[in-house]
Amino acid sequence: MLHDEPHMPLRAFDWDSRMAQRTSGMKSSIIRELLKLIQQPDIISFAGGLPAPELFPIKEIEAACQRVLETNGARALQYGQTEGEEPLRSYLAESMSRPDLRVEPENVLITNGSQQALDLIGKLFVDTDSCVMTSEPTYLGALQAWNVYEACYVTVPQDDDGILVEEIPRLLAEGWKPRLVYVLPNFHNPAGTTMPLERRVRLVEIAREHDLMLIEDDPYGELRFEGEEITHLYRLAPERTIYLSTFSKTLAPGFRLGAVTAPKAIVRKFVQAKQGADLNTAVFSQLVVAEVCRSGLIPRHVQTIRRVYRERRDAMLAAMEEYWPEGCAWTRPHGGLFLWARVPESINTGEMLPRAVARKVAYVPGMAFYPGEKGGFNAMRLNFSYAGVPEIQEGIRRLGDAFKAELAGSAVAVGR
Amino acid sequence: MLHDEPHMPLRAFDWDSRMAQRTSGMKSSIIRELLKLIQQPDIISFAGGLPAPELFPIKEIEAACQRVLETNGARALQYGQTEGEEPLRSYLAESMSRPDLRVEPENVLITNGSQQALDLIGKLFVDTDSCVMTSEPTYLGALQAWNVYEACYVTVPQDDDGILVEEIPRLLAEGWKPRLVYVLPNFHNPAGTTMPLERRVRLVEIAREHDLMLIEDDPYGELRFEGEEITHLYRLAPERTIYLSTFSKTLAPGFRLGAVTAPKAIVRKFVQAKQGADLNTAVFSQLVVAEVCRSGLIPRHVQTIRRVYRERRDAMLAAMEEYWPEGCAWTRPHGGLFLWARVPESINTGEMLPRAVARKVAYVPGMAFYPGEKGGFNAMRLNFSYAGVPEIQEGIRRLGDAFKAELAGSAVAVGR
């Protein structure tokens, strides 16, 4: 006890009774518990969604930091507009514009990573028990963002060409009234699928016919290894689409810079929501990344990323062919960071994870990507951007061994 | 129309019908409309809360960027832990620790500015119609954060020593059941007041007697111009207090780095909420600021800020004495960025703002700091950190002229 301090002993306090109702949807998931296992050295992890750190253009970023601080330091270190900094909004508006689609800076809001855009969408559009329509499986982070706003979900199955759009009118006929339809048309996380143009056009037709709002999440769109770029939903139906993008995959996640592109009136709504959420995204990060963009680095850098990730995808696919037992199937993504694998139904990928980790290999069990963790029990998401080719080969071999052991074990269990 | 594009003409879409109920609390306020007036050149603005940009330690930050990228670039540019980066959490834990209070890194969460902490508090603790107890006036950003979660407010009046704590039991006896009590004990925004130790002790006694949770918002605590540091509420009652701090005022706002200090179990709840909100705060910013902290710059830099802001506060107080008419009163803050002024009741500071702007001077009308904008009609918040001494003198003179014109005008109106 200090001489100037009154003695105030610690008391108990019941925090639980103070928590908002919505926090009941925030309970630590089975998945998060499982993923703690992965925080070990020597593990070949296909679990994360991390870009290859050895590709980060560190020198160019260092030069951009120096230039921004020397020419514009006082502005870079000050508070900024909630909308985001003009040079970055302009860059994004220009890169989204097409001969038939004019995107202006006022159509763009800079966010603290694409995840913040998902949170702001929840804040703006999701009431308690609002129905969100999404593919099954779907991006885990979107579920985390919208569970907090107590969304409920109606899921649409997928095939190798993405979401089965003809299921949507069927679900609507059953009485579902989705507040929004969430889609990842390019290199879907976790499924690794891409929607062909015809399916996108059909989705837009259905959305127009049934007055649906679309959220188009496109973090990996630039990372295409093969085939031609396919038109965005935002370009097909800008009146009803909110488009999400990010610099985390084309440059680096360390700045946490994402963006919303939407009708100007909706951008103004996002601005109101973001003002209460964090006032503005860091000006310094925005100006550094705008400087990197101005230098023309991004398109060159994206070429490098595409080449390296393509090699890694190919290595993963080849190793799966070589090492995995019969009864497994997987997607063959045309880009992005992830593929989706199904294993024989007797294997539960959640239950198997500790045994895979014992073999020093990790993945995310499929159920993480199902609302309520109610599916995907014999599926898994594999990331191919982070580990190098030799590790990918070794990790896929270990997984193959793990499957074979599971199958032998379940054969024994059946025999007993 | 491109040859590979189907022709899909723009349609109308009714966005309003998709908005969540909570967005009705996000309508553009009168204040925000008024503040648009201020975005003009040549205006002496006391309206913002901007640190003095000429004091930003640009060279030191440039050196820190270089050092982080050269020694730790791959980590700095990657995704990071939701909790925040260890070096920064440790620095904050150490600087909060006292002989009778051990703060560990696990007690600290790094946020995207202090505003994000307010938003996460809303997410974790505020249900629709939850009662928040706050001083009157109070920080506008807290209202913006919690209006979204549909909080209602019960307000406690203040005097020159801050919140009138003996009013709290009286309000509780009236039946108010606050989910949390929000206080700014040091250099209150907007009031400029500081709670003496005895009042803090009494607040903690009342909180313990009535089982209240405390939010202690302390963005300016380090910026003390005179007197001795006064013990934090968090130190007096760590079991029931969530403490908020920021680097925006001691270093620069351009990184958007704030922090929550709280019991470890509550930090884990914040982590769950933050994961859905934005995954993590930018690692690059965190490591750069941790490097600046490691170099020992912050305490030296805070000395500079204190000296300059003190001069500016003194200049503002002296000019108010010299130029303002009878019937005005104001606080004399011992630190921070703001003071609070009251003018004769016949002057409505909201209505006067356009006329002040015509005289090229701006402030924030008092009503901005009242829940529902239901008070403070003859008050205003003045910032003294941004403008230099000669501008402060000139701006305060212009405000004095504006008051005199209002008083003459209302005398005419009364005479009619």
Chai-1 contact restraints between the chains, C-beta under 6 A:
chainA,res_idxA,chainB,res_idxB,connection_type,confidence,min_distance_angstrom,max_distance_angstrom,comment,restraint_id
A,P6,B,V201,contact,1.0,0.0,6.0,A-B,restraint_1
A,M8,B,L236,contact,1.0,0.0,6.0,A-B,restraint_2
A,L10,B,E239,contact,1.0,0.0,6.0,A-B,restraint_3
A,R11,B,R208,contact,1.0,0.0,6.0,A-B,restraint_4
A,R11,B,E239,contact,1.0,0.0,6.0,A-B,restraint_5
A,F13,B,E239,contact,1.0,0.0,6.0,A-B,restraint_6
A,F13,B,R240,contact,1.0,0.0,6.0,A-B,restraint_7
A,W15,B,I266,contact,1.0,0.0,6.0,A-B,restraint_8
A,R18,B,F125,contact,1.0,0.0,6.0,A-B,restraint_9
A,R18,B,M213,contact,1.0,0.0,6.0,A-B,restraint_10
A,A20,B,F125,contact,1.0,0.0,6.0,A-B,restraint_11
A,A20,B,V126,contact,1.0,0.0,6.0,A-B,restraint_12
A,A20,B,D127,contact,1.0,0.0,6.0,A-B,restraint_13
A,Q21,B,D127,contact,1.0,0.0,6.0,A-B,restraint_14
A,T23,B,L124,contact,1.0,0.0,6.0,A-B,restraint_15
A,M26,B,Q272,contact,1.0,0.0,6.0,A-B,restraint_16
A,L50,B,Y79,contact,1.0,0.0,6.0,A-B,restraint_17
A,P53,B,A74,contact,1.0,0.0,6.0,A-B,restraint_18
A,P53,B,Q78,contact,1.0,0.0,6.0,A-B,restraint_19
A,F56,B,A74,contact,1.0,0.0,6.0,A-B,restraint_20
A,F56,B,L77,contact,1.0,0.0,6.0,A-B,restraint_21
A,I58,B,L69,contact,1.0,0.0,6.0,A-B,restraint_22
A,I58,B,G73,contact,1.0,0.0,6.0,A-B,restraint_23
A,E62,B,L69,contact,1.0,0.0,6.0,A-B,restraint_24
A,C65,B,C65,contact,1.0,0.0,6.0,A-B,restraint_25
A,L69,B,I58,contact,1.0,0.0,6.0,A-B,restraint_26
A,L69,B,E62,contact,1.0,0.0,6.0,A-B,restraint_27
A,G73,B,I58,contact,1.0,0.0,6.0,A-B,restraint_28
A,A74,B,P53,contact,1.0,0.0,6.0,A-B,restraint_29
A,A74,B,F56,contact,1.0,0.0,6.0,A-B,restraint_30
A,A76,B,G254,contact,1.0,0.0,6.0,A-B,restraint_31
A,L77,B,F56,contact,1.0,0.0,6.0,A-B,restraint_32
A,L77,B,A252,contact,1.0,0.0,6.0,A-B,restraint_33
A,L77,B,G254,contact,1.0,0.0,6.0,A-B,restraint_34
A,Q78,B,P53,contact,1.0,0.0,6.0,A-B,restraint_35
A,Q78,B,P253,contact,1.0,0.0,6.0,A-B,restraint_36
A,Q78,B,G254,contact,1.0,0.0,6.0,A-B,restraint_37
A,Y79,B,L50,contact,1.0,0.0,6.0,A-B,restraint_38
A,Y79,B,P253,contact,1.0,0.0,6.0,A-B,restraint_39
A,N112,B,N112,contact,1.0,0.0,6.0,A-B,restraint_40
A,N112,B,D278,contact,1.0,0.0,6.0,A-B,restraint_41
A,G113,B,D278,contact,1.0,0.0,6.0,A-B,restraint_42
A,G113,B,L279,contact,1.0,0.0,6.0,A-B,restraint_43
A,Q115,B,D278,contact,1.0,0.0,6.0,A-B,restraint_44
A,Q115,B,L279,contact,1.0,0.0,6.0,A-B,restraint_45
A,Q116,B,D278,contact,1.0,0.0,6.0,A-B,restraint_46
A,D119,B,A277,contact,1.0,0.0,6.0,A-B,restraint_47
A,L124,B,T23,contact,1.0,0.0,6.0,A-B,restraint_48
A,F125,B,R18,contact,1.0,0.0,6.0,A-B,restraint_49
A,F125,B,A20,contact,1.0,0.0,6.0,A-B,restraint_50
A,V126,B,A20,contact,1.0,0.0,6.0,A-B,restraint_51
A,D127,B,A20,contact,1.0,0.0,6.0,A-B,restraint_52
A,D127,B,Q21,contact,1.0,0.0,6.0,A-B,restraint_53
A,Q144,B,Q275,contact,1.0,0.0,6.0,A-B,restraint_54
A,Q144,B,G276,contact,1.0,0.0,6.0,A-B,restraint_55
A,A145,B,G276,contact,1.0,0.0,6.0,A-B,restraint_56
A,V148,B,G276,contact,1.0,0.0,6.0,A-B,restraint_57
A,V201,B,P6,contact,1.0,0.0,6.0,A-B,restraint_58
A,R208,B,R11,contact,1.0,0.0,6.0,A-B,restraint_59
A,M213,B,R18,contact,1.0,0.0,6.0,A-B,restraint_60
A,L236,B,M8,contact,1.0,0.0,6.0,A-B,restraint_61
A,E239,B,L10,contact,1.0,0.0,6.0,A-B,restraint_62
A,E239,B,R11,contact,1.0,0.0,6.0,A-B,restraint_63
A,E239,B,F13,contact,1.0,0.0,6.0,A-B,restraint_64
A,R240,B,F13,contact,1.0,0.0,6.0,A-B,restraint_65
A,A252,B,L77,contact,1.0,0.0,6.0,A-B,restraint_66
A,P253,B,Q78,contact,1.0,0.0,6.0,A-B,restraint_67
A,P253,B,Y79,contact,1.0,0.0,6.0,A-B,restraint_68
A,G254,B,A76,contact,1.0,0.0,6.0,A-B,restraint_69
A,G254,B,L77,contact,1.0,0.0,6.0,A-B,restraint_70
A,G254,B,Q78,contact,1.0,0.0,6.0,A-B,restraint_71
A,G254,B,V283,contact,1.0,0.0,6.0,A-B,restraint_72
A,G254,B,F284,contact,1.0,0.0,6.0,A-B,restraint_73
A,F255,B,A282,contact,1.0,0.0,6.0,A-B,restraint_74
A,F255,B,F284,contact,1.0,0.0,6.0,A-B,restraint_75
A,R256,B,A282,contact,1.0,0.0,6.0,A-B,restraint_76
A,I266,B,W15,contact,1.0,0.0,6.0,A-B,restraint_77
A,Q272,B,M26,contact,1.0,0.0,6.0,A-B,restraint_78
A,Q275,B,Q144,contact,1.0,0.0,6.0,A-B,restraint_79
A,G276,B,Q144,contact,1.0,0.0,6.0,A-B,restraint_80
A,G276,B,A145,contact,1.0,0.0,6.0,A-B,restraint_81
A,G276,B,V148,contact,1.0,0.0,6.0,A-B,restraint_82
A,A277,B,D119,contact,1.0,0.0,6.0,A-B,restraint_83
A,D278,B,N112,contact,1.0,0.0,6.0,A-B,restraint_84
A,D278,B,G113,contact,1.0,0.0,6.0,A-B,restraint_85
A,D278,B,Q115,contact,1.0,0.0,6.0,A-B,restraint_86
A,D278,B,Q116,contact,1.0,0.0,6.0,A-B,restraint_87
A,L279,B,G113,contact,1.0,0.0,6.0,A-B,restraint_88
A,L279,B,Q115,contact,1.0,0.0,6.0,A-B,restraint_89
A,A282,B,F255,contact,1.0,0.0,6.0,A-B,restraint_90
A,A282,B,R256,contact,1.0,0.0,6.0,A-B,restraint_91
A,A282,B,S285,contact,1.0,0.0,6.0,A-B,restraint_92
A,V283,B,G254,contact,1.0,0.0,6.0,A-B,restraint_93
A,F284,B,G254,contact,1.0,0.0,6.0,A-B,restraint_94
A,F284,B,F255,contact,1.0,0.0,6.0,A-B,restraint_95
A,S285,B,A282,contact,1.0,0.0,6.0,A-B,restraint_96
